[in-house]
Amino acid sequence: MKFGKRLKQQIQESLPGWRNEFISYKDLKKLVRLISSAPSMLNGSLEYGKTEAEFVCLLNNEIEKFNAFFMEQEEDFIIRHKEFQQRIQRVTDKWGSKGSQPSENDYKEEMSRIRKDIVNFHGEMVLLMNYSNINYTGLAKILKKYDKRTGGLLRSPFHSEGVAATFLYN
C-alpha cells in the first residue's frame, strides 16, 4: 500500500480530535512535484526559490505541529497517570486493612471501572505512538522524495538538526 493511502487510513482510524494533527503529506508532495517539474533553466530563479522556501517553511511548521501536539498529549497522559494512582490509592485506603471496608461488591465495581479506564488510557498511548511513527515515516519519505527529485540535500540537515531535536527521532 502506498504511504499516502496508509496515512489517510491511519487518520480516519484516529481519534477525531487528532485528525488535523497528522503530517500534511499531500501538500508537501505537491510542492515537491512543483519544484521538481520546474525546467532546469528556472533553477535558481526567484519563483523557484519561493517554492523551495515555501516547502521548507511548511516542513518546519509540520515539525512544530507534531511537537506541540505530542507534548500536549504527553502532559495530558502524565496528569491522567497521576489521577489513576490517586484513584487506586483511594480504593486501597478505603478497602485496605485500615479502611472502613464497605461492601465487596462496591470494591469490585470500582476496580472494574479503574481497569476499564486504564485499558482505554493504554489504547490512547498506543495511538500516540502510532501517530509519532507515521508522522516520522512521512517526514522521512517526503525528505527522501525531495532530495531524489530535486537533487537537493535536505534530508541530512533535517535529520541531524531538525528532527533530532524533536520527539519524532526519539
C-alpha positions as CSV (number, residue, x, y, z in Angstrom):
1,M,0.0,0.0,0.0
2,K,1.3,3.5,-0.9
3,F,2.2,5.7,2.0
4,G,-0.4,8.4,1.2
5,K,-3.1,5.8,1.4
6,R,-1.8,4.3,4.6
7,L,-1.6,7.8,6.1
8,K,-5.2,8.5,5.0
9,Q,-6.4,5.2,6.6
10,Q,-4.5,6.0,9.8
11,I,-6.0,9.4,10.0
12,Q,-9.5,8.0,9.5
13,E,-8.9,5.4,12.3
14,S,-7.5,8.0,14.7
15,L,-9.4,10.0,17.4
16,P,-11.5,12.8,15.8
17,G,-9.5,15.5,17.7
18,W,-6.3,14.2,16.3
19,R,-7.1,14.2,12.6
20,N,-5.8,17.6,11.8
21,E,-2.5,16.9,13.7
22,F,-1.0,14.5,11.2
23,I,1.6,15.4,8.5
24,S,0.2,17.4,5.5
25,Y,1.9,14.8,3.3
26,K,-0.2,15.6,0.3
27,D,0.6,19.4,0.4
28,L,4.3,18.7,0.8
29,K,4.2,16.2,-2.0
30,K,2.5,18.8,-4.3
31,L,5.3,21.3,-3.5
32,V,8.0,18.7,-4.3
33,R,6.2,18.0,-7.6
34,L,6.2,21.7,-8.4
35,I,9.8,22.2,-7.5
36,S,10.9,19.1,-9.4
37,S,8.8,19.8,-12.5
38,A,10.3,23.3,-13.0
39,P,12.5,23.5,-16.0
40,S,16.2,23.3,-15.2
41,M,16.7,26.8,-16.6
42,L,14.4,28.1,-13.8
43,N,16.5,26.6,-11.1
44,G,17.9,29.5,-9.0
45,S,15.2,31.8,-10.2
46,L,13.1,33.9,-7.8
47,E,10.0,31.8,-8.4
48,Y,11.8,28.6,-7.9
49,G,13.4,29.9,-4.7
50,K,10.0,30.9,-3.4
51,T,8.6,27.5,-3.9
52,E,11.6,25.9,-2.2
53,A,11.3,28.3,0.7
54,E,7.6,27.5,0.9
55,F,8.4,23.8,1.1
56,V,11.0,24.3,3.9
57,C,8.6,26.6,5.8
58,L,5.8,24.1,5.6
59,L,8.1,21.3,6.6
60,N,9.2,23.3,9.7
61,N,5.6,24.2,10.5
62,E,4.7,20.5,10.3
63,I,7.5,19.6,12.7
64,E,6.4,22.3,15.1
65,K,2.8,21.0,14.8
66,F,4.0,17.4,15.7
67,N,5.9,18.6,18.6
68,A,3.2,20.8,20.1
69,F,0.6,18.1,19.7
70,F,2.8,15.3,21.1
71,M,3.9,17.4,24.1
72,E,0.3,18.3,24.8
73,Q,-0.7,14.7,24.8
74,E,2.3,13.7,26.9
75,E,1.4,16.3,29.5
76,D,-2.2,15.0,29.5
77,F,-1.0,11.4,29.9
78,I,1.2,12.4,32.9
79,I,-1.8,14.1,34.6
80,R,-4.1,11.2,33.9
81,H,-1.5,8.7,35.1
82,K,-1.3,10.6,38.4
83,E,-5.1,10.6,38.6
84,F,-5.1,6.8,38.2
85,Q,-2.6,6.4,41.0
86,Q,-4.7,8.6,43.3
87,R,-7.9,6.6,42.4
88,I,-6.1,3.4,43.2
89,Q,-4.8,4.8,46.4
90,R,-8.3,5.9,47.5
91,V,-9.6,2.4,46.8
92,T,-6.7,0.9,48.8
93,D,-7.3,3.3,51.6
94,K,-11.0,2.6,51.7
95,W,-10.9,-1.2,51.3
96,G,-7.4,-1.9,52.7
97,S,-6.6,-3.3,56.2
98,K,-7.1,0.1,57.8
99,G,-10.0,1.2,55.7
100,S,-13.7,1.1,56.5
101,Q,-14.2,-1.8,54.1
102,P,-17.6,-1.1,52.6
103,S,-19.2,-3.9,50.6
104,E,-17.0,-6.2,48.5
105,N,-19.3,-5.6,45.5
106,D,-18.6,-1.8,45.6
107,Y,-14.9,-2.6,45.7
108,K,-15.1,-4.9,42.7
109,E,-17.2,-2.3,40.7
110,E,-14.7,0.5,41.4
111,M,-11.7,-1.7,40.5
112,S,-13.5,-2.8,37.3
113,R,-14.1,0.9,36.4
114,I,-10.4,1.7,37.0
115,R,-9.3,-1.3,35.0
116,K,-11.5,-0.3,32.1
117,D,-10.2,3.3,32.2
118,I,-6.6,2.1,32.3
119,V,-7.2,-0.1,29.2
120,N,-8.6,2.9,27.4
121,F,-5.7,5.0,28.5
122,H,-3.2,2.4,27.2
123,G,-5.1,2.4,23.9
124,E,-4.6,6.1,23.6
125,M,-0.9,5.8,24.4
126,V,-0.6,3.2,21.6
127,L,-2.4,5.6,19.3
128,L,0.1,8.3,20.2
129,M,3.0,6.0,19.4
130,N,1.4,5.2,16.1
131,Y,0.9,8.9,15.4
132,S,4.6,9.5,16.1
133,N,5.7,6.7,13.9
134,I,3.5,7.6,10.9
135,N,4.5,11.2,11.0
136,Y,8.2,10.3,11.3
137,T,7.8,8.0,8.3
138,G,6.0,10.7,6.3
139,L,8.7,13.2,7.1
140,A,11.5,10.8,6.1
141,K,9.7,9.9,2.9
142,I,9.0,13.4,1.8
143,L,12.6,14.5,2.5
144,K,13.8,11.5,0.5
145,K,11.4,12.3,-2.3
146,Y,12.6,16.0,-2.2
147,D,16.3,15.0,-2.4
148,K,15.7,12.4,-5.1
149,R,13.6,14.7,-7.4
150,T,15.4,18.0,-6.9
151,G,19.0,16.8,-6.3
152,G,18.8,18.7,-3.1
153,L,20.3,17.6,0.2
154,L,17.6,18.5,2.8
155,R,17.3,15.0,4.3
156,S,20.7,15.0,6.0
157,P,20.4,18.5,7.7
158,F,16.8,17.9,8.8
159,H,17.7,14.6,10.4
160,S,20.7,16.0,12.1
161,E,19.3,19.4,13.2
162,G,15.5,19.5,13.0
163,V,14.3,16.0,13.6
164,A,16.9,15.0,16.2
165,A,15.6,17.7,18.5
166,T,12.0,16.6,18.2
167,F,10.0,13.8,19.7
168,L,9.9,12.1,16.3
169,Y,13.5,10.9,16.5
170,N,13.4,9.6,20.0
